[in-house]
Amino acid sequence: MVAHGAFPGLWMGSGLSQGPTARQGTATWRRERHRCAPSGGRSFGRIPAREPRWTTRAPSCVIDRCRRDRNPPWRSPPMFSSIVLALALAPTPARAGNIPHADFELKLGQYSIATEDYRFPSGLRILFQEDHTQPIVSITNWIDRGSLYDGVNSKGESVEGLAHNIEHLAFRARHEGLPKNWDVIQQLGGILNASTSREWTNYMTVAPVDAAVPLLRIEALRLHDAVEGVTEEDVEAEKAITRNELRMGYEMGANGSPAFRTALLHIPKLLFPPDHPYQNSTIGSHETIANIDLESVHRYVEENYRPEYSTIAVVGDFDLSGGKGMAMIFEAFQDVEYLLMAPEDAEAYQKLTTLEEKQAFMQDVWLPKLRDYLEMTRTTPPEPRVDCDNRPEPPPLYNSETITVEGMVDAPTAIVAWSMPGGYCDDDPQKQILASMLGNSIMYTLDPDYDPFADNNDVEGVGCYADIDKQATMMVCAIEQGAASKLKAERLIDRAADAVYNVWAPVDPGTANWQMLNNSFAVARLSFMSDVLSQTDNVASLYGRSFFVSQHAHYTGSPNFFSDSINAFSTIELAPIQELARKYLRRDRMASMIIEPMDEEERERLEASASEADKDNPVADEHRAKEDASRQLFDTEALTPEAIKKVTVMPDVDEMRAFTLDNGLSVVIMDHGEAPLVKVGLQVKGDDATAPRYGLDSFAWALYSTGEETATDPTAQTLRVAGTAGYRDRNTLYASGSSGNLDALLEKIRWNVEDYDWQMAGKSQTIKKWASSARRDGEEPETWASRMSRERVLAGSPYGEWLSPQEYRDMDAWGLDDVKSWVFTKWQPANAYLVIVGNLDDVDAAEQQVHAYFDSWRYRGSGTPGAIEPPPPPAAQPDRQVLLFDKPIATQSKVQLACQLHKEGDEDVPTAMVIQKAMTFKAFERLREEKGLTYGAYAYPQLYDGDTAELFVASVIQNSGAAYGVQTMLDIVAEAAEGAWDEGFIRTNKWNVARTMVSTQQSGDQMLSTILRAGRDNLDYFRNFPDWLAAVDADDIAEAMSTCQGHEVVTVVGPVEEIAPQFDEAGIPYEVVDWKALQESLLTPKELKAWRKKLEEEAARDKSES
């Protein structure tokens, strides 16, 4: 669950779950229509607050939305328009070889999203959208109340953080004699999350579609009583968990951007006066969290979890014809129908005592009123919740002083910020694009020669973000000082202000600044459009279609998020953005602060604050209020192998076209999805561990580029609004775009395995950068914990190796022949797997295109073509060891257990998945729910090519519980290895694995990844998986864990002075690793001298400050 501060990376890990360009002239992209269900919507073109995007070049687009089936007396503004393409289509360059040249004009077909929109007299709004890609449902409940309404407890003490705490507690609620909501959702096969901001709270679930009504009922009961069954002990447990979320996200910087998180706590106090509502913190402080009690929880829920503040979006594989949407609502709201009624009717209804009286009231009074009300909503557009014509101007800057605080940053970081008018209005896209342009301008001004691998940059990074909410917007930028920079943070702030001027100052066309501005604008616009378009295909994500539809409809009134957004971005111009910057981003309105790296004294102060807050509210040894005897939603006896096979949804192999070209390339084509999009992936085997020399894969990857033939084609840029057009990593070439442009995407990929540009001239500089980066990484204890875990768990396997700075320098002896030999061995047809997934009208035509582009691909090496084979698994396992790495400033300890997982072929993959699900449940239950020691704990397997596999159990735990956390992880491993899990528990986790499989293969990207992950010529994996999963038993689990128990390598990064005595008391043997000595052993004499000087300066500074 999330304390959302609306900064990059601030959607904290829940601990719970887990733009089109046109053809030259015009292009009709898609339709977003309203069924003639109860309500309409007006297009407002307002875009909800979003996180920053790093972007690409942007032409314009056109989009249309059809009218409602009935024509109401009010009309939406026309959505049909023709917009001239912003990019001129240049002549095509000459082509080499026999690779066909594709037509790069965008061909994006129409696409309709049908929305049924129900508005009820209570103010509750429920929207439905159909998507038949996979049998799943996604539900988001958007509640228009957040931390602004935290208030005080009965003693008058601040309970800042209350809304966020209730968001956690809502998953502990028990309704109708069932297990708590958390368990119900998970056993229904759901994934879940929630988030809280100043102005809102939302709840998100994705599950198989047969859970649609039960999940919608959970949302109904959430509005009835969000914390039913929650006890004072539950409140205490979640307070402890929230404090660990505070430690992890804001003090440790272990989740998201530590600079932005720290800024979140201070910038509002600089921008706004003391009485401004944005002065409060969503997550609260250790002191205010301690003031939360059950009485405050009930008060908040009663006042704020109300139907008039709620909009629910439901997207899934259901049929809405014939009023089926309304039928789902009435089934979900049975016995709590009053939530749909006007206040006076709800009051009268709740006073009735007998079933007969209630039925008579429903039939004679309320249903006739409801019919009239729904008829009225057919012709009346919904009112937006934000009056954009009368928004208040932001107040003047409250505090112009530059403050200095400490945070978990690696280097001094400058923060600059401005306030702007609130959001959900027509200028939201301008703010979002302005944030991207501002970041580019600051980086360009401060460090035009920035090199991410160099040691002498003036800045290490710049990020800007528009935090858009109802009452105000905060534009915030973070600038990290370079390690060797002569520009101190104060100077960075001053120069950042100059960079802002460059965004809006008049410039002459053709100058460097003019080109930078226009390119930055075009890149940002295209990226936002592309991002919105990609969401049309995304139902199974928690932050997918239902999320954006509910947010947009809630604030703007319009249910047409996609049409509104695409049209807003496609018609935006640079001048209004510059005017917005000119008006609000001025020096006299700029707040500023400096974040210095945290020292040990600050860590001790934070821990003392947390301890003082706990003094009057001691954490109980066991947080659970009661033994959860009724945890099971289903009778485990009913979870038979046949039942598990029945609910396991896998990609339908019969819907795939699989074939192999004469050159050995394995191909799969699958018609999948409803949006007019297609995804293409070309995957090969091979990495540093399978190369002739360890590290050669990385070496080669850095010293060649590909695909220049299409990269230099200006017309190819027009495709990017419908997708990424082209992207590669070390093992996959990826392209996405319009289904009509499959030929262009195949051409992009084909040239990436044909057109090589060897860049050996940069070899020495690249090696130097790598060695420098490896040295800098070694200055952190987390790096050494990771290195030592890997090399000890996988001793003797190349998967356990890592490269020292000297080993990087030794690469200087490697030459072009080494690079070519490996690249041609890796990127050859017999080692490759091409997968095409998307809305394909003609699979035969797609197959012909594959032949046209890839039949000519040939192995260019000197050996025998064929697939690269993985190395064998390690021959032995290490003895158990616990390694402590000192990090004195840490307010939490990072604990990780790693071990080998026994694996013999793909049939053992389901066993690993059941172990992951079961061990995550155990770790989460014991460390979070029972003890409140952590925000989250997880188990996860790492399955390498071949039969090498690792198992990890990890958590970030408050320092006082480090040893307990380690012992708990060891206990869980022992229970699995010794067969201590009963059959019912194993069946439950097999059921949970089976039910969640479908949510990983809904979107085109998900399905592509699923098929690629299985590997070439391995479609039988999908056929056999349900049988393998159904057959998993305690013996299989014990066999998989046989290489783990007694062979665990546990690493703990934290303040050794505080955590080591815990291990002594618990009797857990451990070794304190002198990681600084290890680091020094890898340094050259010159580097060693600089390193020791740095340590001396840090020690002197800490002594001076203390």
N, C-alpha and C positions, 0 to 999 in steps of 0.2 A: 504494500500500500504506500501511498505517496503523499509526502508533504510537498506540494507543488509550489515552487517559487517562480516558475515560468522563466527560468534561465536555462541555458544549454546544459544538458546533463542533469537537470534537477528533477526529472521524473525518476525518483529514486526507485531502485529495485524493490519490488513489492515484498519480497520475502514470501509472496503468495503464489505466483504462477511459475508462476513463472513470469504536358500542354501542347496542345497540338499545333504544328505549323500547317499552313494550307498549301494546296497546289497553287501554282502561279495563277492569280485571279482569286477564286473563292474555293472554299471547301466546306461542305456540311459535315460536321463531326458527329454529333449525337443528339438525341432527344431525351429530355427528362420530363415525363408526363405525369399528370395527376389523374388517378382514377376519380370518378365522380363519387367519391366517398365523402365523409362528412365535412371536410374543410378544404380551403384553398390556400394559396400562398402567393405572395407578391415578390417579384425579384427585386432585391435591394443591392445586390453586388457587394455585400459586406463579408469580409473574410475573418474568421475567428483567429485569435492569437495563436501563433505557431512558433516552433523553434527555428533557428537560423538554417539556411541552406547555402551550401557552397555550390556554385551554379555554372551553367554553360550558356552559350549564345542563344538569344531569343528573338525569333520572328513572331509575327502576329498570327492569330488564328481566328476561326469563326466557329460559332457553336449555336445550336438552336434548341429551343424547348417548345414542344407542341402545347397548344392550349388545352384546357380541361375539356372533357367530353361535353359538358354543358358550358355554354358561354355565359359567365356571370356578368352583371351590369358593370362591374369594375374590370379593368383590363391590366394584364401585365405589360410592362414596356416591351416593345418588339425585341425578340431575341434573335431574329434573322438579320444578319448584316454581312457585308462583304468588306473584308479588310485586306488591304494590299500587303503582300508579303514584305517583311522588313529586310529580307536578304535578297539581293539581286542574284538570279541564277546565272552563274558564270559558265563559260564554255567548258566542256569536259576535257580534261587532259588526255593525251594519247595513252592507250593501254598497251601493256606488254603481254607477251605470251598468248595463251588461248583461254583466258578467264573472261567470261562474258561481262559486259558492262551493264549494270542494272539501271533502271529508271529511278532516280533519286527524288522525284516529286512525291510529296506526301499523298498517300492514298488511304484515308481514314474513313471507314464506313460509319453509317449511322448506328446509334446505340441508344436504346430506351431503358430508363429506370422507372418502373411504375411505382408510385408512392400512394399508399392509402394513409390519410391523415385524419385522425380522430381528435377533436377538441371537445372536452366535456365541461358541463356547467361548473364543476369544482375548480376548473383552471388546469386540470391535468391534460396533457397532450401526449398521444401515442401515435407513432408513425411506423408503418410497415413498408418494407421493400422486398420484393422477390429477387432471389438469385439461385439458379438451379445448377450451379457448377458442381457442388457436392452437398450431401445431406447434412448440412450444419446450420446453426443459428447463432447470430451475434446480437447481444442486447446491451445497450448503454442507457443508464438512467442518469440524467443530468439534473442535479438539484441546485437551485439558484441560491445557495447559502454556503458560506465558508467561514474562514477564521475571523472575518469582520464581526461576527456575531458571537464570539467566544464569551465575552462578558466576565462576570466575577462569580465566585461561589457565595454561599450563604453568609460567610464571614466577611465578605467584601474584598476578598483577595483575587487577584487576577488569575484566570485559568486559561491564559493564552496557550494555544495548542489544543484546546478542547475539541474543535471540529475535526481536526486530524485524528485525535484519539478515538473519537466516535466512529470515524471511518474504519479504524481497526476493529473496534468492538462490534460493529454491525456484522462481522463475519463470525463472531462468537454467539450471536443471537440464536435462540432455539424457538422454532415456530411449530405449533400443532403436534407436539410430541416427537418431532424428528430430531436427528442429530443436528449439531450446530451448522449454520449456513455453509461454512467453509467445507465441512465434510460432505454435505448434501451436494454441493456444486461439483466437487471433485469426483464423487462416486457416480454422478450423472455423466461423467466424462468431460467435465468442463475445465477450462483454464480461466483464471480470474485475476483481476487487479482492481484497484481503486485509487483515486487521487483527490487531494484537497488543495485548494488555493484560497486566496483572500475572499473571492466572490462566489465560489462554487465548490461542490463535491460531486464526484461521479463514481459510478459503479459499472464495471465492464465484465461481461462473461461471454465465452464462446464454447459451444458444446454441440454434440450431435442434435439434429433437428427434432428428434423425438422428445427432447428435453425442453422444447420451446415454451410450452405452457407452464411446467414446473418452475423454470427460471423466471418467467414473467410473473408468476405468483410470488416468488421471493421478492421481486421488486414491489409488488402490491403490499405484501406484509411489511416490507421495509418502510413504506409510507404509513402503514397502520401502527407499527411499533418497531422501530429499527433496532432496539436493544432488548427485545423481549427475552427474558431468561438470563440476562447478564447480571452478574453479582458483583459485590464490592471487591471480591478476590479477583474477578476478571479485570476489573478496572485497574487494580494494582499491578496485575501482570502486564497489561498493555502500557501502563505508565513506564514500567521498566524497559519494555521493548522500544517505546518511543524515545527514551533517553539514549538507548543504544543506536537508534536511527540518527539521533542528533549527533552522537559521537562519530558515527561512521561517515555521515554525509557532510557535516559542517565542521567537525573538529579534525577528523582523519583525512577527509577528502578522498575516501575510498570508493565513492560512488558519484560519478559525474565530475564536473569541473570544480575543484576546490576554490579557485579564485572567485568564480561566480557565486558559489555557495556562501563564501564569507562576505562577499559584497551584498548579498541578499539581506544579511542581518543588519547592515549599516547604512546602505545608500538611501533607503526610504526616510531615515531620520535626518539626512542631509537635504534631501529634496523637498520634503513636506514639513509643515509646521506641526507642533505637538498634537494638535487636535485633529489632524487629518486621519481618516480611517486606515490608510496604508502604513501607518506607523507600526502596526502590530506585526508579529512574526507568525507565519502559519504553523510552524513546528513548535514554537514556544521556546522557553529556556528550561534548564533543570529546575529552577525555582518555581516557575509557573506550572510546569507539568506536575510537580509534587502537590499543587493545590487542587488538582482535579479530583472530584469524588463522584459517587454514584448519583447523588442528588443533582449535581450540575449536569451530568450526562442526561438525565431524564428531562430536566428543564430545557436543555438545548434541543433535544429531539422533538419534544412536544411543540416548541415554537417554530422549528425550522424544517423538519421533515414533513412537509405538507404537500398535498396534491397541486395547489396553485403555484408551487415553486418547482414543479417537476416536469420534464419532458423525457419521454422514453422512446428510443428508436430500436426497432426490431428488424433485422435483415436476415433472410434465410431461405431455405429450400421448402417453401410452402405455397399452396395455392390460395390466393386471396379472392378468387371469384365468388360471387354469390354471398357476400357478407361474411366470409370466413374469418376475416380479421376481427370483426366485432365479436364473433363467436368465441375466438381465442381470448379476447379481453374479458368477456363475461365468465368464462371458465376460470381464468386466472384470478378474477376479483370476486369470486363466489364468497359470500358471507362478509365481505368488506366492500360491498357495492357503494356504501356511503362515500367512499373516496372519489367516486365519479359524480356525486350529486352536488348541487348548489348548497351553500352552507345551511340555509334554512331547511332544506329537505333532508340534509344529512343529520341535522339536529333532531328533526321529527322522527326520522327512521331509527336512530339509535335509542330513542326512548321506548320503542315498541319492544315487547317482551316475548311474544309468542311467534312461532313460525307463520301461523295463519295471518296474523296482523301484518307481518313483514311482506308476505306474498301479496296480500291485498294492496298494500301501499305501493309495491313495485308495479303491479298491473294497472291499478286505477289512478295513481297519482304520478309516479315518477316516469314510467316508460312513455306515456303520452307527452310529458314535458321534454323528455330526451329526444323524441322524434322531432318535435318542433325546434328544439335547440340545434339539432344536427342539420335540419333543413335550413335554418338561419345561417349556419356556418358555411353552407355551400356557396352562399353569395356574398359573404363578408370575409375579407382577408384578415388574417390574424395580425394583431398589433405587435410591433416589435417592442422588446423590453427596454430598448435604449432610444431615447429621443435625440437623434443625431442632429436635429436642427437647433437644439437648445442645450448642447453640451457645455458645461462650465469650462472656462479657460483654466489651465493648470496654474497653481499659485506661483508667485515668485520664488526663486531659490531661497530656502530657509537658512542654510549654513554654507557660506562660501569658503570656510577654512578647509584645508586639506588635512584630513585625519590619518593617523597611522595605527594599524592594528596588526595582530599576528594571526597567521593561518597556516594550513598545511600546504604551502606552496614551495616549489623548489628554488625560486629566485624572487627577489622583490618584484611585485606586480602592481602596476598603476591601474586604477579604475576611474573612468570618467562616465558621467551619467547626466541625463536631462529628463525633465518631465514634459509630457505632451498630453493632448486631450485623450479621453477614454476611447474605447474601441467598439467593435461590432458595427462600424459605419463604413461609408464609401472610401475613406482614406486609409483603411487598414492595409490594403496591398501596397500603398505608397510607403507606409512605415516599414513594412517587411522588406521591401526592396531597398529602402534607404539604409536599413541596418547592414545589409550586405555591401552596399556601396561604401558606407562609412568605414567598415572594416578594411576594405580594399584600399581606400584612400589613406587611412592611418598607416597601414603597412607600407604602402608605396612612399609615403612621406618620410617615415621614420627610418626605413631600411630598404631602399630600392634594390639592393643587391643581396637580399636575404637568401641564405643557403641553409636548408634544414639540417645538413650534416656538419656545418662549419662550427668552430668554437668561438668565432669572433663577431657574431651577429650583434647588432645593437638591440634587437628584440628577438626573443625566442618564439613568440607567437602573438597574434592579435585576434580577438573575437568580439563581435558586436551583436547585440540581440535586442529586438523590440519586444518588451514585456507588455503585452496589450491586455487590458482588462476593462471592466465597465467604467469605472470612475476616473481612471488615469492610465496613461502609458508611460513606462520608463524605458528610455533608450540607454542601454548600458554597454560599455566597451571595457574589455580587460586587455592589458598590454604587459606581457612578461618581459622583464629586463634580460638582455643577453648576458651570458656568463662573463664575457670579457669586455662588455660594453663600457664606454666612458660616459654614456648617458645615464645619469641616475634617474630614479623614478620621478622625482620632481620635474626634471627636464622632459621626460617622456610625456607627462601630463601637459606641459606647455606646448610641446610640438604636436600633440594629439589635437589640441584646440586649433592649431594652424591647419591641420589636415581637414578638420570639419569645414573650415572656411573654403577649402578647395572644392568641396562638394557643391556648394551653392554659389560661389563667386562667378561672375561673368568671365567667360574665357573665349578666345578667338577660335573659330573652327580650324581644325587641322593641327592645333598645338598638341603637345604630349598630354596635357591635362584634359583637353577636350576628348582625345581618343580614349584615355583611361576612363573618363566618366561614361561615355557612350558605350564602351565595351562592358564596363561593369554593370550598367543598367540593363543592357541586352542579355547578358549572361544571367543575371538574377531573375529577370522576367521569365526567360525560357525555363529555368530550373523550377520555379514555383509552378508554372503551368504543367510541366512534365510530372511534378510530384502529385498534383491534384489528379491528373489523368490516371496515374498509376493506382490511385486509391479506388477507382471504380472497380478494379479487379480484386480488391482486397477485402474480403468479408471475414476471414478466419483470424485476422489480427485483432488484438484487443484495441489497438489504435487504428482501426480500419473504418469501414463505411459507417457503421452505426455510431461510432464515436463522433465523426465529423458532422454527420447529419443531425444528430441530437443537439450538438453544440450550436450549429448554425441556425437551426430552426428555433431553438430556445430563445436566442437573443435577437435575431433579425426578423423572425416570423416566417421567413421563406424556407420551405423544405428542400429547395433545389440547390444544395451546397455546390454540386459539381458545375452546373450551368452558371450559377452566379460567380463562382470563383474563376472559372476559365475565362468568362467574358470580362470580368474585372481586370484580370492580368493581361488579357490580349489587347485591351483598349487603353491601357495606362500609358502615359507619356512621361518624359523626363522632367519637363518644366514644373508640373505641380509638386514633384518630389523635391526639387531644388527649392521651391517656395516654402515647402514644409520645413526643410532644413534651415532656410534663412530666418524663418519666424521663431523657431523653437530651439535650434541647436546653436545658441550663441554663448560666448564666453561668460556673460553675466548671468546665464542660467545653468552653468555647468557645475555640478558637484564633483568632488574628486576625493580619492583616498588612496593610500598606499598599504599594501599587504606585505608584511615582512615574514620570512620563514619563522615558524614557531620554534621556540626554544624550550628547554626542559622546565624552566620556571613557569611558563605559560601553561604547559601540560599539567603541572601540579596544581596550578590555580583552578583549571577547569575541573580536574578530578575532585578537588576540595569543594567546589561549587556543587557538583553532583552529590557528593557525600553529605553535605549540609542539607541539601534538599531532601535527602532520604531519611534524615534524622528522625523526623516526626512521623514518617510513613515507612517503617522498615519493610524491606522486601521479605516476604515469607519464603521459607525453604522450598515449599511447593506452592506454585501460583494457581494451579487448577483448583477451582472451587469445589469440584466434586469429581469422582471417578466417572468417566464418560462411558458407562456401561452400554449405552445404546448408540454407539458410534456408527453402526452399520445401517445403511439405508436399505440394503438388500439382504436377504437370507443367503449366506455364503454357500449353503448347500445347493442353491439354485444356479450358482456360477459354475456350471459344468463346462467341460471342454467344448461341447457342442454350442453352448450359449456364448462362450468367448469367441469361438470361430465365427459365429453368426454376426456379432457386432463389430468384428475387426474389418474395417474398410481399408482396402489397399488399392493402388492404381490398377485399373482394369486392363490387363494385358491384351485382352481381346479387342480393345479399342485402340491399340497401338499398331503402327506399321513398322516392323523391324526387318532390316535387311543389311547385308554387308556388300560393300563395293568390291570390285576386283582388286583394288589396291589394299584391301584389308580393313578399310574404315567401317566401323560398326555404327549403324544409324537407327534411331528410333524417332518416329513422328507420331504425335498424339493430338487429335482434335479435342481441345479442352477449353472451357470457359465461355463466357457470354460477351464480355467486352471485346471490341475489335482489335485485340492486341496479340502479339506473338513474342515468345521468348526463345532464344537459341543459345545453346551452350556446346562448345567443343572442349572436351576434357581429355587430358593425357595423364599417364602415370609418370612418376619420377620426382625425386626431391633430393635434398642434400644427403639423406641417409642411403639412397639407392644409387647415387652418382659414383663414378670410379674413385673420386676423392671427396671426402666430406667437405662440404662448402662449395663444391663446383657449381651446383645448381644456382645458388645465390650469386656466385661470381658471374656466371654466364647471363643470368637474368638482368644484371645491371649494365651489361656491356653490349646490348643490342636492342634495337627497336624494330617494330614491324608495322605493316599496314600503311606505309606512307602514300601508296597510290590512292587510296580512298581518303586518307586524312587530309590530303591537299585539294580534294574536290569540294569547292564551296557549296555545291548543291547538296552534299551529304549533311551539311549542317541543318538543313530544314527538317531532317528526320528526328532530331533530338527532342523536339517537343513531345513526341509520342513514346519516348523511351531514352535509353542511354546511347542508342545508336551503336556504340562499340566500347568494350572494356575488356581488359585482360588482367589476370593475375598469373602466378607462376604455373598453374596447372589448368586454367580454364580461360578460354576466350568466350566472351559473353556479349550478346547483343539483344536488344529489345526494341520493339516499335510497333507500328501498325501492321495488322495481318496482311494488308495489301502491299506492304513493302518487304515481304520475306526475301525476295531476290536481292534487295539492297543489303539486308542484314547478312545474308550468306556471302555476298561479295566482300563485305567488310571483314568477315572472319577468314574467308579464303585468302585474302591478301595478307593477313597476319601470319599465315604459315608459308608464304611464298616470297614476300618482299622484305628481306632482312637488311638492316643497316648496322654493320659491325662498328662499334664505337670504342675500339681498343685504345685510342689516343687518350681517353679519359681514365684508363685503368689505374694509374698511380694515384690520381686524385681521389678516385672512388675508394681505393683500398685505404688511403689515409683517413678518409671520412669514416669508414667502417671501424677502423682501429680506434679512432677517437670516440666514436659512439659507444663502442664496447667498453672503453675505459670509463666514460661518464656513467654508463649503466652500472658499472661495478662500484660506484660510490653510494649505492643504495643497498641496504640489507636484503630487501625483497628480491633483488637480482640474484644474490648469492643463495638465498633460500631456494629459488627456482632451479638454479644451476645444479646445486648439490642434490636436490630431490631427484631430478631427472637422471643425473649420472649414476646415482646409487640404485635407484629402482630398476633402471634399464641398463645396468652394468654389462658390458660386453656387446651391447647392441648399438648400431649407429644412431638409433633413435634417442639414445641417451647422451649423445655428444653435444658439445657447444664449442664455440670458437673464442679464443682469447685474442687480445689485441695483437700479440706476436703472430699468432696463426693467421690473422688477417694480413699482416705485413708479409708473411711468407708467400702469399698468393701472387706477389709481384713476379714470381718465377713462372707463373702460368701464362700461356699465350693464346693467340687466336685459334690455333689448331685445337687446343683443349676445349675452347668455347664451341667451335663449330661441331666438333665430334659429339659433344653432349647435346647440343640443341637439336641436331639432326636425328640423334638417337631418340630423344624425347618427343619431339614434334614430328612424328611420322604416322601415316595412316594406320598401320597395324598396332600402334600403341594408343590410338585415339578413339573417342566415342562422341558422336554427334547426336544431340537431342534437340528436337523442335517441339515446342508445346504452345498451343494457342488456338484461337478461334479460326479454324481453317475450313473454308468452304469446300476446298478441293484438295484432298490428301494426295491424289494421283499427281496433280500439278506440282505439289510441294516435293514429291519424290523426284519428279523430272528435274526440278530446279537443283536438288541436291546432286544429281548426276551431272548436271551442266557445270556446276561449280567445283565439284570435288573428284570427279573421275580422273582429272588430270593431275591430281596431287600425287607426288612421288617421294619415296624415300631417297634422301640425298646424301646419306652417310656411306661409309665404306664397309660396314659390317653386314650382318644378316638382319633384315627387318623382323620385327616382332615386339611383343609386349615386354616392358621392363618388369622384372620379377622383384618382389619385396624381399628384404632380408628375413632370416628365420627369427623366431622369438628368442629372448635371452635364455641361456642354458641353465641359469641358476637364479636364485632370489637372495636378496640381502637379509641379514639379521635385522630384527626390529631395532629402530633407533629414533630417538627424539632429539632434535637439534634446535637450540635456541639462538636467535640472532638479535643482538641488542639494538633497539631503537628507542632511546630514552624519551623522545618527545611524543610517543604514540599514546593516545588515550584508550586505544583498543589493541588487542593482539590479533594478528592475522595467523590463523591456525589452518594447516592443510595436512591431511593424511593422504599418502599415495602408496600404491602397491601394484603389483602385477595382477592382472585378471586372466585366468586360464581361458583360452579360446581356441577352438578347433573348427574353423569354418563358419560360414554364415548362419548355420543352424544354432549357433551359440549367441547370436545377436539378441534374440528375444530374451534370453536369460539375463544378459547384461542390462536390458531395459527394465526388466522386473526388479533386478537388484537396485538399479538407480531409483526407481519409484519408491521402493520399500525403504531403502536406507535414507532417502531424503525425508520421508515421512517420520522415521524414527529420530533422525537428527533434529529435524524441525520441531518435533513435539517436545523432546527432552531439553533442548537448549533454548528454544524460544518460548513455546507455550507453557512449559512447566517451570522454567527457571527465569525467563526474561533476560538471559545473558547476551542475547544477540538479536539483531534485526532479521537474520535469516541464516539457514544452514542447508547445504545441498550436497548431494552425491551425484557424480556424473562419470561415465566411462569415456576413455579416449581410445578409439579403435583405429589402429594404424592399418595400412595395407598389409595383407597377410594375416598372421595370427598373433601379432604383438598387440597387447591391450593393457591399458592402465585403468585403475579405479581411483578416483579422488573423492574425498569428503572434506569440505572446506567451510569455514565460517570466520567472520570478524567478531571477536568476542571481547566483552569488557575485561580489562586486565585482571580484575579480581577473580574471574572465572576461567582463566586460561588452562590451568591444569585439569579442572573439571571437564572442560571442553575436550581436551585430549583424551582423557579417560573414557568419556562418553563415546567418542569415535572408535576407540579400540574395542569397547564393549559391543558396539553395533556390528563391527566386523566379526567378532567372535561369535555372536549370535547367529549371523548368517552362515558362517563356516561350519558351525557345530550343529546345524539343523534345528535351532531353537525356535524358528518361526513356525507357528502352527499352520495347518492347511488352510484355514479360513483366511488368515492374513495373506498368504501367498495367492489364494484365489482372488482376493480383493484387489491386490496390486496387478495381477494379470488382467483383471477386468478393467482397471483404470488405464493400463497401457492400451488395451484394445479399444476402449472408448475414445481415447484422445488421438488415435492414429489419423482419423479423418481430418482433424483440425490442422494437420501439418501438410496437407496436399490439396488445398482449395484454390489458392491463387495460382496464376501462371508461374510466378517465381517459385512458389512452394513445390508445385508439381515438377518443375524442371529440376530443382535441387534434389527432390526425392528420387527421381529416375537416375540422375547422374550419380547420386550417392551409392546406388546399388552396384554400379560398375558395368563395364561393357559385357555384352553377351551373358547377362545375368538376370533376365526377366523372370526366370523361375523363382527367384527370391521372393517376388511379390505373390506368386501362386502358393508358395510353401509357407510363407510367414504365419498365416493364421494357425496352421497345424502345429508349427514349431512353438508358437506362443502358448497355445492351448495345452501342450504337453509339458511345459516347464513345471518341475516339482522341486521339493526340498533337496533331493540328491543332485539335481543339476546345479542348483545354487551353491551347494557345498563344494561341488567339483570346481565351479568357476572361482570360488573363494579359496581354494586350496593353495594357491600361490600367493595369497594375500595375508592370511592370519599368521602372525609371528614374523612377517617379512615387511611390515609397514615402515615407511620412512615418514616421520612426522616433523614438519618444520613449524616453528613458532617465531614470529617477528613481533617484538614488543619490548618494553622496558625490563631488561633481565633482572635488575635489582629488585623489582616488584614481583615478577612472576616466578623466578627461580625458587624462592622459599616454598611456593605452593607445590612444586614438584617434589621437593624434599619431604614435605609433610605427607604428600600422597604416596610416597614411595615409588615414584616413576623415575627410572634412570634417565639421565639426559646428558647432553654435551653442549657446552656453550661454545659456539663457533666464533673464532676471532676473524670475522669477515674482513675487518680492516687490514689485517696482516695478509690475508689472501689477496686482497686488492693490491696491496703494496708489492706483492711478489710478482705481479704481472706488469709493473710499471718500468719504464726506462728510467735511468738516473735523473734525467731532466723532469720527467713526469712525477717521479717520487718526490723530488724537491718541491715542486709546485703543490702536490697533494698535501704534504706535511705543513707547508706554509698555510694552506687553506684551513687545515684543522686547528693550527695555532691561532689564526685570526678568529675563527669561530669561538674557540675557548676564551680568548681575550674579550671578545664582544659579550659573551654570556656572563663573564665575571664582572665586566663593567656595568652591565644592565642590572645585575643582582646587587 
